[in-house]
Amino acid sequence: MKGIEGAEQLLERVKQLLGRYRYVLLVALAGAALLLLPTGKGGTTAAQSGAASSVEWDPAELEERLERTLSQIEGAGEVQVVLTVGSSPRQILAEDRTSESDGESVREEENTVVLSRGSGVQEAVMVGQLSAQFRGALVVCSGGDDPQVRLSLAQAVSAVTGLGTDRIAICKGK
């Protein structure tokens, strides 16, 4: 009996402590939960982000997405897309320029501005970002002979790529 009474007293004592410190425990649990959430931002070093002047971008992936989407247009049928790219998207990084002159010649030095986040994590400072520049697009589809389908396809490709309709060719496929 003594063991059961001791357990009941312990349980009563725990209930009192929980009643008194419940808000402290709630805040501590919320903090622990927030620490476990992913931030979605991995640490990058200057070498990684210094080479980040070009953004990872795959025109083939964009072509595939366009093909899937354009094939949903009524009357288009099966669609194949070819995009020609003038330049891929890239980031503009901040640079620190210094020049020294020794009387006869001037020596200029350019360094990428790097932000130190602590714990050895460094990031290059991005000033801007240039989007991809497309040169033209070719769309081949089974409904390419219908003027209404051609217009819809040209408008859709123009909206996605920023190309004028004069740079989009739409042909009838097999």
N, C-alpha and C positions, 0 to 999 in steps of 0.2 A: 504494500500500500504506500509505503514511503516513497518509492520510485515514481509512482503515478502522481502523488501530490507534488513532488519536486518538479516533474515535467509540467504539471498544470501551472505551478507558480512561475516557472520559466516562460511558459507560453503567455501568461498574463503580463509578465514583465516586457516581453517582446512587443506585445500589442500596445502597451503604454508608450514604449519608445517609438514605435511606428506612428502612433497618434501624434506624438510631440514633434517628431522630425520628418513627417511625411513630405513637406514641401522641399526640404533639403534633399531628400532621397529622389524626389521627382526631378529636381534640377540636375542632380548628378546623373540620373539615368538618361535624361534628355541630352546632356553633354556627351555621354558615352555613345549614344546613338548617332549624334552628329559627327563624332570623330570617326565612326565606322563608315559613313557615307562616302562614296567616291567623289572626288572633286572634278574629275574629267580632264585635269591638266597635269600632265606628267612634267617632271623637271627636265629642262633642256640646258645644255651647256652652250657656251659661246660658239664652239665649233659646230654644233648641230644647227643652231639658229643662224649662225653666220652663213652657212650654206643654205639657209632658208630664204635666200633671195628668189628662189623659185619654189612655188607651192606645188605640192603633190597633186597632179591633175592628169587624168587619163582621157584623151579625146575619144578613145574607143568605147569607154564606159558611157560617155555622153551620147555617142552614136547609138549604142544599144538601147539606152533609155528613150531616145527619140524614136527609134524603130518601134518599140513596144507601144509608145504613146500614140504615134501617128497611125499605127495599124488600127487603133480604136475609132478613128474618124470614119464615119459612114461612107461606104463606097471605095475606100482606099485599098482594102484587101491587105495582102502581105507587103510590107514596106522594108526597103533597105535604104540606109542613109550613109553618105560619105561626106565628111566635113574636111575642108582644107584649112589649116591653121597658120596664120601669119606669125603670131607670137602667143605663147602660153601665159597664164596669169603669173604675176610675180609680186613680191613685196619690195617696197622701197625702205631701206634701212637708214637710220640716222647715222651721219658720219661726222667725225670731228677732224677738221683740217687745220694743220699748223704749218707755218712756213718760217724758215730761218734763212737769213742771208749772212754770208761771211764777207761781204764787200763786193766780190766778183760774181758769185753765183747765188741763186736762190734755191733752197731745198724745200720741197713741199712734201708733207706726210699726211696720209689719210688713214684714219682708224675708225672702225665701226664702233658706235656707242653701245656699251654693254651695261646692263643693269644687274647688279648683284642682289639676289633674293635671300641670301644667307644659306647656310648648310651646303655651300659649294655650288648652288644652282645659279646659273647666269642666263640672262636672256638678252638678245639684241633688241634695241628699241626700234619699233616699226613706225615709220612716218606715214606711209600710205600703201595702197595696194592697187595694182593695175590688173584689170580683168583681161581675159583671153581676147585676142583679136582674130576673128575668122575672116578668111578670104573668100570662101564660097561654099555652097552646099549642093549636093546632088541627091535627089530623092527618086528612087525607082519603085513603082508600085503597080499593081494590076489595074487599078482604077485611074491611072495617070492620064487617060484620054478624056475624062469627064472634066469640063471646065470648072464646075462647082467644087469638085474634089481637089483640083489643082489649086484653086484659090484658097481653099481651107488649109491645104498642106503648106502653101507658100506663107500664109499668114502665121501659121503655127511655128514653122521653122524660123521665120523672121523674129517672132516674139522671143524665142529661146536664145537665138544666136546674136540678134541685133543686126543681122544682115539685111540689106535692102532686097526687095523681091527681084531686082535685076541681077542679083548674084546667087539666086536660087534656081536651079534647073530641076524640073519635074518631068520624068519620062515614064511611059507606060512599059511595064515589065511583062514577062511571059505569063 
